[in-house]
Amino acid sequence: ISGFAMSLLSCCIFLLSDSFIMVITARLLAGMTAAMWVMATVLYSQYFTKDQSSKAMGILQFLTVLPQFISMAVSGYLV
């Protein structure tokens, strides 16, 4: 939960600040969020048996990339 809070705080800092120090702080928080994904990946894979670990990673990758694809498609359409 703290990783998601760090992500939200990082995005808000990027949105509201143009100070160099604040941008570096936002990037630091974004890095902490990235570290959270490592833990989430390991914990998620524990819900599957060892022979289904590739299936778990495939599902997780799909659920990660799908929102990125949708947001890029919508952004492209709006532009």
WOSULCOR-V634598 format. One record per run of one state. SS is the DSSP state (@ for helix, = for strand, . for the rest). FROM is the first residue (numbers start at 1). TO is the last residue. Records with the same first field share a line. If there is no record, write none. Layout:
BEGIN
SS->FROM-TO ; FROM-TO
END
This chain:
BEGIN
.->1-1 ; 17-19 ; 46-49 ; 79-79
@->2-16 ; 20-45 ; 50-78
END
